[in-house]
Amino acid sequence: MKRPSFLLAAFVAALALTGSASAGNSFDVTLVRFAPGTSPAHMRAAVTSAGGVVVSDLGAIGALGVVPRSPAFAARMDGDRSVVSFFKDSVLGAEPGSADSGADPDPWHDLASFLGVTNPEGILQWDDNRMNVPAAWTTTTGDRGIAVAVLDTGVQDTHRELHGAVDVGLGGNFVPCADLHALFGLGYLDRAGLRDCRDTDFEGHGTWVASRIAGAANGFASNGAAPGVRIGSYKVLAAGLGGLSSWILAGLVDACSEHHVDVVNMSIVGYMDPSDPADAEDYLLFRDAVSYCRSQGVAVFAAAGNDHVRVDRVGLTVGGRPLEGVGRVTLGSEGFATASPGSDSLARYDLRGLLEVPGGVPGVEMVSATANAIGAAPMDVPLRWQDHVGARDQLAYYSNYGSRVDLAAPGGARRYEIPGYDGGVGDVLYGGWGSLGALSRNGLLCSDPFAASLFNAACFTFDGQPFGWLQGTSMSSPNAAAVAALVLSARTDLRNNPDALTSRLESTAKTGLANFMGPNDPDNAAPALNGIACATGYCHVDQSSPISFADAYGAGLVDAGAAVAG
């Protein structure tokens, strides 16, 4: 099985944070799947009698997350006729009231520059303009009756941008630290990398996502695209580690249960091997959880992924179950992820044939990421764009693409629309090239020197409140989810009907776009700007073979004004 990892800010996360996640499932958590019709009480009794301890409740979809404590556990599960399967858990490591309309954006929204850097849109929160949010705001800035679930690293609800936005009656902490502590001890959890057990956000990622969706239009700093809606914080990922499938699934099921939310956002990505029986069963649990959400009237949005691979929409039999609309990484050359210069093998970048979760699960709206524009790089950047400089709304250089993509939304990208190792010191995110949002005061995105540096998040504080610039499909997915929340606020006829909602978003999306971004180039072995060799190929983007409109944008770039109107 390829180890999944959760999304943060594209390459910032890859360098700063994924190392501690490499331990995989060190907690010996097992997912137990029961036969349809098995009662929750029977499921728990079966696990207890077999010598297991329940740590995650997935009863709504007929499963439990369990830590076996008896050497006879497997044999007893095998002998229980109510048990369909059991397998080791895996790690995935990084939405009634009256509508409010006519509000003004916050003061930073329309600022022209940051630290002397500006962008072609001429404002810092360029992504709202590219999604036509100002037009939607003439009708609604969001209805308090609409709630968006943020399944992520938690949310710092004390941030001034999120005061009143987070509904404490929704969500919770689905990282079962207390149970794992009792079972394994504090030292074991520390060695396994689980050091984030409190309810708030010690990464910054979840806070950023929440602020992009519903950051307050309160006359302070920045704002979200749908500041009138509520946020439910579902902490399913631990800072610097990621999360087990069971944690994510428990949060997802809870979000869609009684008193459910209206929209779910998951800025999370992993890949599973359909030929591995445990991965296949895990994938089917994600499929069942998404189906459950949709049956409850909840629309689910997820990131397309930051590996710049082609994800095909296929029909596939997984674990003996035929499925349609599966997101599978292509079997061809575009199935290799962006390789880091200095690598001596492509083995770790080979995602061919793997199934993407959760974005590629049938029923999930997969969102690719667009850049502000292709910025003009200096002459001493050999791999700069020489044609199409200034082109807007390009597929971001890191974004996954392919026929499985449903929609595109702004995710931001480095100034020159090439990786930082190709662009050098001017290839920044700040100034409206990345996407601006709130961060958590003690989170890794502000406390880790590399992640917080000017070259990456450029974390800064204003009146004691932290903010930063991120890029990734982690950013595009909440942009699309926020637009979905605006649509539900204005169009009550689309509530509790995820098919109608996503159809509305897709049918009104912008289509007058020309994409020039190509795939990773297997034949370009040029070194990075600092001279580090690219012996494997796939380090640089192909600027001469554009990815098609449909594969880059799906139905198109989400358009809030058009989707809300009428």
GIURSUL-V29803 format. One record per residue. N is the residue number from 1. RES is the residue in one small letter. OMEGA is omega in whole degrees, 0 to 359 (999 if undefined). NEAR is the number of other ideal C-beta (glycine too) atoms within 12 Angstrom. D_FIRST is the distance of its C-alpha to the first C-alpha in Angstrom with 1 decimal. Layout:
n = {N N}
res = {RES RES}
omega = {OMEGA OMEGA}
near = {NEAR NEAR}
d_first = {D_FIRST D_FIRST}
This chain:
n = {1 2 3 4 5 6 7 8 9 10 11 12 13 14 15 16 17 18 19 20 21 22 23 24 25 26 27 28 29 30 31 32 33 34 35 36 37 38 39 40 41 42 43 44 45 46 47 48 49 50 51 52 53 54 55 56 57 58 59 60 61 62 63 64 65 66 67 68 69 70 71 72 73 74 75 76 77 78 79 80 81 82 83 84 85 86 87 88 89 90 91 92 93 94 95 96 97 98 99 100 101 102 103 104 105 106 107 108 109 110 111 112 113 114 115 116 117 118 119 120 121 122 123 124 125 126 127 128 129 130 131 132 133 134 135 136 137 138 139 140 141 142 143 144 145 146 147 148 149 150 151 152 153 154 155 156 157 158 159 160 161 162 163 164 165 166 167 168 169 170 171 172 173 174 175 176 177 178 179 180 181 182 183 184 185 186 187 188 189 190 191 192 193 194 195 196 197 198 199 200 201 202 203 204 205 206 207 208 209 210 211 212 213 214 215 216 217 218 219 220 221 222 223 224 225 226 227 228 229 230 231 232 233 234 235 236 237 238 239 240 241 242 243 244 245 246 247 248 249 250 251 252 253 254 255 256 257 258 259 260 261 262 263 264 265 266 267 268 269 270 271 272 273 274 275 276 277 278 279 280 281 282 283 284 285 286 287 288 289 290 291 292 293 294 295 296 297 298 299 300 301 302 303 304 305 306 307 308 309 310 311 312 313 314 315 316 317 318 319 320 321 322 323 324 325 326 327 328 329 330 331 332 333 334 335 336 337 338 339 340 341 342 343 344 345 346 347 348 349 350 351 352 353 354 355 356 357 358 359 360 361 362 363 364 365 366 367 368 369 370 371 372 373 374 375 376 377 378 379 380 381 382 383 384 385 386 387 388 389 390 391 392 393 394 395 396 397 398 399 400 401 402 403 404 405 406 407 408 409 410 411 412 413 414 415 416 417 418 419 420 421 422 423 424 425 426 427 428 429 430 431 432 433 434 435 436 437 438 439 440 441 442 443 444 445 446 447 448 449 450 451 452 453 454 455 456 457 458 459 460 461 462 463 464 465 466 467 468 469 470 471 472 473 474 475 476 477 478 479 480 481 482 483 484 485 486 487 488 489 490 491 492 493 494 495 496 497 498 499 500 501 502 503 504 505 506 507 508 509 510 511 512 513 514 515 516 517 518 519 520 521 522 523 524 525 526 527 528 529 530 531 532 533 534 535 536 537 538 539 540 541 542 543 544 545 546 547 548 549 550 551 552 553 554 555 556 557 558 559 560 561 562 563 564 565 566}
res = {m k r p s f l l a a f v a a l a l t g s a s a g n s f d v t l v r f a p g t s p a h m r a a v t s a g g v v v s d l g a i g a l g v v p r s p a f a a r m d g d r s v v s f f k d s v l g a e p g s a d s g a d p d p w h d l a s f l g v t n p e g i l q w d d n r m n v p a a w t t t t g d r g i a v a v l d t g v q d t h r e l h g a v d v g l g g n f v p c a d l h a l f g l g y l d r a g l r d c r d t d f e g h g t w v a s r i a g a a n g f a s n g a a p g v r i g s y k v l a a g l g g l s s w i l a g l v d a c s e h h v d v v n m s i v g y m d p s d p a d a e d y l l f r d a v s y c r s q g v a v f a a a g n d h v r v d r v g l t v g g r p l e g v g r v t l g s e g f a t a s p g s d s l a r y d l r g l l e v p g g v p g v e m v s a t a n a i g a a p m d v p l r w q d h v g a r d q l a y y s n y g s r v d l a a p g g a r r y e i p g y d g g v g d v l y g g w g s l g a l s r n g l l c s d p f a a s l f n a a c f t f d g q p f g w l q g t s m s s p n a a a v a a l v l s a r t d l r n n p d a l t s r l e s t a k t g l a n f m g p n d p d n a a p a l n g i a c a t g y c h v d q s s p i s f a d a y g a g l v d a g a a v a g}
omega = {173 181 175 175 184 184 163 186 179 190 171 183 183 183 190 198 189 184 183 179 188 179 180 182 181 187 178 177 180 173 180 182 184 180 177 179 178 183 176 180 179 179 181 180 180 180 181 182 178 179 179 178 180 178 177 184 175 186 181 177 172 182 176 170 193 168 178 179 179 177 180 186 183 180 180 176 178 184 182 184 178 182 178 181 171 188 182 179 180 183 166 191 295 999 999 179 183 180 178 181 172 180 177 176 180 192 181 185 186 175 186 185 175 184 177 181 177 184 186 178 178 177 184 180 183 187 177 179 182 177 179 179 180 178 179 182 174 177 182 169 179 182 179 177 181 181 178 177 175 176 193 184 187 182 174 187 176 177 185 179 185 176 178 182 184 179 184 177 178 170 184 180 183 171 191 186 183 179 181 177 180 183 190 183 185 182 180 180 180 179 179 178 180 181 183 183 181 189 184 188 178 174 185 184 181 177 178 182 181 182 178 179 192 175 190 168 191 181 182 170 187 178 174 180 181 189 181 184 179 176 168 181 180 182 182 180 177 183 176 183 189 182 173 176 183 178 181 181 179 177 181 180 180 181 185 180 182 186 188 175 179 183 174 171 175 174 187 175 173 181 182 184 183 178 177 185 180 178 180 179 178 179 180 175 175 179 182 180 178 178 177 179 181 177 178 177 184 176 184 179 180 181 178 180 187 184 181 175 177 178 183 172 186 165 187 173 182 180 179 182 178 182 173 177 179 176 181 176 185 179 183 187 179 176 176 179 177 183 178 173 183 178 180 181 176 187 183 181 184 180 186 176 180 180 180 174 350 187 183 179 179 180 178 175 183 188 174 186 174 177 173 181 171 181 180 179 178 184 182 173 188 185 177 170 177 172 173 175 183 180 185 169 177 170 181 186 182 192 166 184 178 187 178 179 178 184 171 175 179 175 183 177 178 191 184 180 172 180 182 180 175 187 179 193 180 185 192 176 185 180 178 172 165 182 187 176 181 176 179 189 183 183 182 181 175 183 177 186 181 182 185 187 179 181 182 186 183 183 178 178 176 184 177 183 183 178 177 184 180 174 176 171 168 181 181 182 177 174 178 179 178 177 176 179 175 180 179 178 183 186 182 180 181 181 180 181 185 178 181 180 182 175 178 180 183 183 180 183 179 181 182 184 175 181 177 180 178 179 170 185 181 187 182 182 179 178 172 183 180 176 179 187 171 185 187 195 177 177 190 179 176 184 183 183 186 171 185 179 186 181 179 191 188 179 180 180 186 185 185 182 181 183 181 186 171 999}
near = {30 34 26 43 38 52 58 50 55 49 41 48 46 34 23 34 41 34 20 29 36 20 24 28 35 26 39 26 44 39 49 47 38 34 18 13 11 25 15 22 15 22 37 26 19 33 40 23 19 32 20 36 29 32 36 42 31 42 29 29 38 32 47 44 48 43 36 32 23 19 11 16 27 23 15 26 31 17 15 28 13 31 33 29 28 37 34 30 45 43 42 50 43 53 59 13 16 16 30 27 24 16 27 18 33 34 19 34 35 23 27 19 19 30 17 13 27 24 40 27 31 18 29 39 43 42 52 45 32 41 50 32 45 31 24 43 36 21 30 39 41 48 33 27 26 49 46 58 55 56 60 60 53 46 54 45 34 25 45 29 42 44 22 22 45 42 31 18 14 35 38 27 33 40 43 36 30 19 29 34 22 16 24 25 15 17 11 21 27 22 16 32 29 40 23 37 25 22 27 31 45 37 54 51 60 58 52 57 62 56 55 58 56 52 50 36 36 30 18 26 36 46 43 54 59 55 47 42 49 41 57 46 48 48 45 53 52 46 44 37 43 46 54 47 48 46 48 52 50 41 48 54 44 38 46 41 30 12 18 35 47 49 53 56 61 58 56 56 54 48 44 44 30 35 20 23 21 27 33 31 35 47 46 39 47 49 39 36 47 42 28 32 42 30 22 31 25 47 50 54 52 57 59 55 52 47 49 47 46 43 50 32 31 27 16 31 18 36 30 15 22 15 29 18 30 40 53 41 44 33 20 19 24 34 32 33 41 42 37 30 29 17 25 15 15 24 14 23 32 27 46 28 29 42 46 52 53 50 56 52 49 37 35 48 50 49 59 61 57 51 55 46 34 38 37 23 29 17 10 13 31 22 32 29 35 17 16 25 23 21 25 30 46 46 47 54 53 50 54 55 52 41 32 39 51 47 50 52 59 56 54 54 52 50 41 39 50 45 41 42 34 38 36 26 21 28 39 35 50 37 36 42 46 53 56 49 57 54 51 46 28 26 41 45 50 40 25 30 17 24 37 33 26 27 32 41 48 35 41 27 20 23 15 13 32 38 45 48 53 57 51 56 57 56 57 60 58 58 55 64 57 57 61 56 57 55 52 47 44 39 31 21 13 31 30 25 23 37 19 23 43 36 22 34 45 34 22 33 40 32 23 13 31 21 38 32 44 32 40 42 31 25 18 30 20 24 19 29 28 18 14 21 20 33 20 29 26 36 39 38 43 27 31 18 20 24 38 22 28 26 34 40 44 44 33 34 46 56 40 45 29 28 45 40 19 15}
d_first = {0.0 3.8 6.2 8.7 12.2 15.5 18.3 21.5 24.1 22.1 22.5 24.4 21.4 19.2 21.9 23.2 20.7 17.0 17.5 18.0 14.8 12.7 13.5 10.8 12.2 15.2 17.3 16.1 16.3 15.8 16.1 18.9 19.8 23.4 25.6 27.4 30.6 29.7 31.6 30.2 32.6 31.4 27.7 28.7 31.0 28.5 26.1 29.1 30.6 27.3 27.3 24.9 25.5 24.6 23.4 22.4 24.4 22.9 25.8 26.7 23.8 24.0 21.4 21.5 19.4 20.6 20.8 21.8 24.9 26.0 24.9 25.9 23.7 21.3 24.3 26.2 23.5 23.3 27.0 27.3 28.0 27.2 23.6 21.4 18.0 16.4 12.9 11.6 11.6 9.2 10.8 12.1 14.2 17.6 32.5 44.8 46.6 48.6 47.0 47.8 48.7 50.3 48.9 48.9 45.9 45.7 47.5 44.6 43.4 46.1 46.5 46.7 45.0 43.2 44.3 46.1 43.1 43.4 41.6 42.8 42.8 45.2 43.8 41.1 39.4 39.2 36.3 38.7 41.0 38.4 37.5 41.2 41.0 44.7 45.8 43.8 45.4 48.8 47.7 45.4 43.5 41.6 42.8 42.3 41.5 38.2 35.2 31.9 29.0 27.1 23.7 23.1 24.0 27.4 30.7 33.7 36.3 39.1 38.7 41.8 40.0 38.4 41.5 41.9 38.9 36.5 37.4 37.0 37.2 33.8 30.4 29.8 27.3 24.2 22.8 24.1 25.4 28.5 26.7 24.1 27.1 29.0 26.4 25.2 27.9 28.2 27.5 24.1 23.1 24.5 22.6 19.3 20.4 21.7 25.2 25.7 27.1 30.1 30.5 31.2 29.1 28.4 26.3 28.6 26.1 26.9 30.6 30.5 28.8 31.4 34.2 33.3 33.5 36.6 38.0 41.7 44.4 46.6 48.4 46.1 43.7 41.1 40.2 37.5 37.7 38.5 40.3 41.9 38.9 37.3 34.0 32.0 29.8 26.7 25.0 21.3 20.1 21.5 22.9 21.0 18.0 16.7 16.1 14.3 13.8 16.8 19.0 18.5 19.0 22.0 23.6 23.1 24.7 27.5 28.3 28.9 30.8 34.6 36.1 33.1 32.7 33.2 30.3 26.9 25.3 21.7 21.3 17.6 14.6 10.8 8.4 6.3 5.5 8.9 8.8 6.7 9.8 8.9 7.1 10.2 12.5 11.5 12.2 15.4 16.5 16.4 18.4 20.8 21.4 22.2 24.4 26.1 26.9 28.3 30.4 31.8 32.8 30.3 28.8 25.3 24.7 21.6 20.8 19.7 17.8 19.0 17.1 19.8 17.8 19.1 17.7 19.4 20.8 20.1 20.8 18.0 17.6 14.7 14.7 18.2 19.4 20.8 20.3 22.1 21.5 17.7 16.5 14.4 14.1 16.6 16.1 18.9 19.8 19.5 15.7 15.8 16.0 19.2 19.3 21.3 24.4 24.4 20.9 21.2 18.0 16.0 12.7 11.6 13.1 11.7 10.4 12.0 11.4 8.9 10.7 12.4 13.2 15.9 18.0 16.8 17.3 20.5 23.5 22.4 24.6 22.5 24.5 24.5 26.6 29.9 31.9 35.5 36.6 36.4 38.5 40.8 39.6 42.2 43.1 41.5 38.0 37.4 34.4 36.2 36.7 40.0 40.2 39.6 40.2 41.0 39.0 37.8 34.8 32.6 28.8 27.6 26.3 22.9 22.4 20.0 22.2 22.5 23.8 21.6 23.6 26.3 28.4 28.8 30.3 31.3 28.6 30.6 30.0 31.5 35.1 34.7 31.6 29.8 27.5 29.5 29.1 31.0 33.5 34.7 36.6 37.9 34.5 34.5 33.5 36.6 39.7 38.0 35.3 32.5 32.9 35.1 34.4 34.9 32.9 33.0 35.6 33.5 30.1 27.9 28.7 32.3 32.2 29.8 32.1 29.8 28.4 32.0 33.7 35.9 33.4 30.7 31.4 35.1 35.2 38.8 40.9 43.8 46.1 43.6 40.8 37.7 36.4 34.2 32.9 29.2 27.4 24.3 23.2 23.2 26.9 27.3 25.8 28.4 31.1 30.5 30.3 33.6 35.2 34.1 35.8 38.9 39.0 38.8 41.5 43.8 42.9 43.2 43.0 39.3 38.3 36.2 35.3 31.9 32.4 35.9 34.7 32.0 34.3 36.9 34.7 33.7 37.2 38.7 36.3 37.7 37.5 40.0 37.4 36.8 33.5 33.6 30.2 28.2 24.6 23.3 25.6 24.1 27.6 28.8 28.6 31.2 30.8 30.3 33.6 33.7 33.4 29.8 28.7 26.1 25.5 22.3 23.8 22.1 23.6 26.4 27.0 29.0 32.3 33.8 31.5 31.3 28.6 30.5 31.8 29.8 26.5 27.4 29.1 28.4 31.7 33.0 33.4 34.1 37.9 39.0 42.7 42.4 40.0 42.4 45.6 47.4}
